[in-house]
Amino acid sequence: MTDDERRQDAEASPLRRIDRRTNGEIRPTERLAMNRTGSFDWDLDTRTLDIDEAGLMVFGVDPATFDARPGALLEHLEPAERARLDVTIDEAITGGSSSFSVHFRVPLNDGTTQWTHVQARILRSKDGMAHRIVGIVRDATAEVTHSAFVLDLEKRRQRQTNIVERTTSAMSRAVTVDDVTAALTGPGGLARLGADGLALGLVENSALNIVALSGESLEVLDGLGSGDLDRNLPLADTIRSGRPRFITSLAALARRYPELEPHLGRLGFRAAAYLPLVAQARSLGGLALFYRERTVFNADERILCLGLAAIVAQSLQRAMLFDEEREFATQLQSAMLPPRIQEVEGGEIAVRYHAAWSGRQVGGDWYDVITLPKNRYGLVVGDVQGHDTHAAAIMGQLRIALRAYASEGHPPATVLARASRFLSELDTERFATCTYAQVDLASGTVKVVRAGHLGPLIRHVDGRVGSPQVRGGLPLGTSTDLLDEEYPETRLDLVPGETFVLYTDGLVEEPGADLDAGIDALRNEVSAGPAGAEALADHLSERLWERWGSGDDVALLVLRRSPDVGSSHAPRLHQYIHQADPEGLSDARAIVRQALADWDMAEFADDAELVTGELLVNVLLHTEGGAVLTLEVLPEPVRRIRLSVQDRSSAWPRRRTPGETSTSGRGLLLLDAVATRWGIEPRGEGKAVWCEIGPTPPSATMPPPPLAEQ
């Protein structure tokens, strides 16, 4: 070894620096300070280790038995610790590092484990090869233990912070008392609070009412929860005193509250926190949290429980105030809607109103049924812009005004024009949409007008659902402001057994979906639903409004014209064929054939189907509206078929003689050839062409003189 290498070695070795500074002697005070720290010099070329007595003490090795082999220090290490130490040293040497630091555990003779820290420097030759490692070794047990304690403390504090943050987040989204209880007892509620069970009780009229239970809780057993607030039970006691109680001994709990003793063995919790819920000096109730594993509550844990109780109390106070306001608003709105719907002659009406699930559950949707002269009825469904008490107030005024205009006997277009003018004169910027229909159940005539609202649906007797093309005008209020109060009237025919459906957009607005998809879903449910108006209204409410959790109000009105089914000996059916329905004609033929098969008169199906097609084509081609098909059995004196097609045209068909190449004009000739009798009758504003198919009755007369076809 050269002189330079010796000098470098002396400067690098802590042990040699100490020896040089003290002439090779260690003072007593220094020995005391170093009895947990030693130094070493590891010659990689000779594979020998020079380590001082303090270093050997750190490893728990007797200096008298140490033979300078590095492996002698590592023989009593756990294999995993020895492997981790070897990997650290090898990576430092082969990776070109100039130093390394590592913590590992050393088992001691007394059975304990000591954390040991090695911090070393790697000395390399000019070619970069490592030839010596010098450094210090020390007992780091206290340091690591303290770090573990700090880490554990930090973990517990982080856990407490997470509990507070998650609870605060959940309570911030709770609007009603039901929302609060759902947040506490729903999925993740107990985990959010860090508890294994809970009971939430509210004070109502000097009594305790348990409104939420989850997990294990004393309150769920044998009526130990709700009841008299003066009972000697822990939750009631906490509420009365306003002081929290932290229970870590069930035996002590039983001694203080003897009524609990028979029940303590039935639950698995070991500790409980009974917390009063107080907000703005008002006692709202109490919260009990139960724990299976916990046996103590330190100061931080008690503060955490009190903080959770404060969060819940503030949320409950806000929710109670909201519920009171909502109850007032819904009572106001209920007072503005018709208290009951009268029975109608010749049909049945069902109405439904659902408030939005958000906000104060009050809005501007409404429905109404108005009795009109000449045994007619006015049907209204509308929606005032907004979801607040102002919208509800406007709705009430508009409903009364529209009812008054309709009761005066004005036609539908005039009713909406006057209602629009009324809304425009109110001190508001709100507008309203509306559909109004005048219905004559005796004749089935329906006159419909729309003001920016969705059109009606009609379910036919065979279950098909149509969307008649109803012309419309601008929303109420807006039309007056824009000087356009025109509301064109559309006439529809409602045959016996058909159903007329009016609704607001809340029933078909599915979040994230197109409005047409919602209308298609409504059509499907109307088609699949039960026949009766009440049953169908319930069906639509359950399948649609509750299905996509409407954030909007919903008003629904269902009118069904009483079916005319005849008797078992003389059955009857009615079917409306809309002029714009391309499949209506083929559907009508199929309905006639199926009906005759069901009535055991299939031998007349071909003739009846042929006549049905001819009469319907005549109406659909030569008039401006649809047609009503009536098929019935005439039982006496000879059982035969009567088929009638009614339309709104006042022009009667006239016979003409078609040429050989003519493609039309043969309809009445077919009637002559197929029917035993036929004729034309006036029906209201239009007419009905009828015929009878089957055996000729004894008293039958010949058909009337032929008339020219249309």
Disulfide bonds with the S-S distance in Angstrom:
none
